[in-house]
Amino acid sequence: MKILHLLATLDPKAGGPTEGVRQSGLELAAMGHQVEAASLDAPDAPFVADFPLPVTALGPANGSYGYTPRLVPWLREEARRFDAVIVNGLWQYQSYGAWKALHDLDVRYYVFPHGMLDPWFKRTYPLKHLKKWLYWPWAEYRVLRDARAVLFTAEEERILARQSFWLYRANERVVSFGTASPPTDAARLRERFLAAYPALRQRRLLLFLGRIHPKKGCDLLIRAFAKTAALDSGAHLVIAGPDSVGWSAALKALADELGIASRISWPGMLQGELKWGAFHASDAFLLPSHQENFGIAVAEALGCSVPVLISDKVNIWREVAEDGAGLVAADTVEGTEETLRCWLSLDAAARETMRAQAAATFKTRFTVQAMSRDLIDVLQADAAGWPAADAAPLAAVSASKP
């Protein structure tokens, strides 16, 4: 098949959607499919040249919304080359622009919301939600309504998506999501990381790796660690990731106030061998997020045989809890403290059992190979006019078109 992924940016700092497109695109190409990407980035952005798939950069885009006048004409001219166009993400111009260009063409387009319909945003940012409501009926509602399918990466995401806007209509599918298998030279990668951060040797590392953002619960993690650090004098928290909102200074001040600043390291964004080395050097991975659609870093940790301590707002928490691949609790200080206290109190045998289960869970549930096969099954079945195996009834609150 010929597949076009459309997304706001290819910048790796954007997190899950960009990484998902990169990894699934490479796997689909290895399976013999042709995969391209189009984004709202400026053509001279350095990460555009580094992206491993053919790319059309249609920017530079204007403002945070990402409007670019090149998107719609380009799609109307080029989209018929593809068997499917997959729109990644909402609330920026790539989604509405795709609808404007494609809804009246004989081109099948699909949408991955990537958690952007989660009601957490409505509760946490009510003013922003009101602004989205003004935009919703004439833009994103139509984007979802006219898509051949809206693709959710977990049943939890599909259920939650229905709760944000009462005017909601979508042909829903749940497809697997996953990530590439980690490099196999764990010992070398672990040493590579520890050589870069020698002060972390002989420490029992507890790793957070992701964007430093309020929705990720980094403040909960620091407060919970302050309450449990005495359980193991060797325990050390590593908070690694880019800070797109300038929150790090307040978090470091909080750690200092709680008396644990010396037991937290802030290496910034880790990529490549340093990222994999951080996983392999860690005792556990922590993500007490308030909202997390999938969490590629969670899957990567599992693939490195690292148990995950996550909140029940990470949409794959049910699978983790069912398999015993980690510990799950509420996205509160008390819940995060509960998982930390339990993990730090486990004996060596119990920890090793959970590490083995983490690797098994990754292999059975969260590989990019399973994700790619599932996506192709949906696209090919749809192209042939067959209902997908997990097709849900058309979810709608209103069947009328505005």
Secondary structure as GFF3:
##gff-version 3
##sequence-region A 1 402
A	DSSP	beta_strand	2	7	.	.	.	ID=ss1
A	DSSP	three_ten_helix	12	14	.	.	.	ID=ss2
A	DSSP	alpha_helix	16	30	.	.	.	ID=ss3
A	DSSP	beta_strand	34	39	.	.	.	ID=ss4
A	DSSP	alpha_helix	46	50	.	.	.	ID=ss5
A	DSSP	beta_strand	55	57	.	.	.	ID=ss6
A	DSSP	alpha_helix	71	78	.	.	.	ID=ss7
A	DSSP	three_ten_helix	79	81	.	.	.	ID=ss8
A	DSSP	beta_strand	84	88	.	.	.	ID=ss9
A	DSSP	alpha_helix	93	102	.	.	.	ID=ss10
A	DSSP	beta_strand	109	112	.	.	.	ID=ss11
A	DSSP	alpha_helix	119	124	.	.	.	ID=ss12
A	DSSP	alpha_helix	126	135	.	.	.	ID=ss13
A	DSSP	alpha_helix	140	146	.	.	.	ID=ss14
A	DSSP	beta_strand	149	152	.	.	.	ID=ss15
A	DSSP	alpha_helix	155	161	.	.	.	ID=ss16
A	DSSP	beta_strand	169	170	.	.	.	ID=ss17
A	DSSP	beta_strand	172	174	.	.	.	ID=ss18
A	DSSP	alpha_helix	186	196	.	.	.	ID=ss19
A	DSSP	three_ten_helix	198	200	.	.	.	ID=ss20
A	DSSP	beta_strand	204	209	.	.	.	ID=ss21
A	DSSP	three_ten_helix	214	216	.	.	.	ID=ss22
A	DSSP	alpha_helix	218	228	.	.	.	ID=ss23
A	DSSP	three_ten_helix	229	231	.	.	.	ID=ss24
A	DSSP	beta_strand	235	240	.	.	.	ID=ss25
A	DSSP	alpha_helix	248	257	.	.	.	ID=ss26
A	DSSP	three_ten_helix	261	263	.	.	.	ID=ss27
A	DSSP	beta_strand	264	265	.	.	.	ID=ss28
A	DSSP	alpha_helix	272	281	.	.	.	ID=ss29
A	DSSP	beta_strand	282	287	.	.	.	ID=ss30
A	DSSP	alpha_helix	296	303	.	.	.	ID=ss31
A	DSSP	beta_strand	308	311	.	.	.	ID=ss32
A	DSSP	alpha_helix	317	323	.	.	.	ID=ss33
A	DSSP	beta_strand	326	329	.	.	.	ID=ss34
A	DSSP	alpha_helix	333	345	.	.	.	ID=ss35
A	DSSP	alpha_helix	348	365	.	.	.	ID=ss36
A	DSSP	alpha_helix	368	383	.	.	.	ID=ss37
A	DSSP	beta_strand	395	396	.	.	.	ID=ss38
###
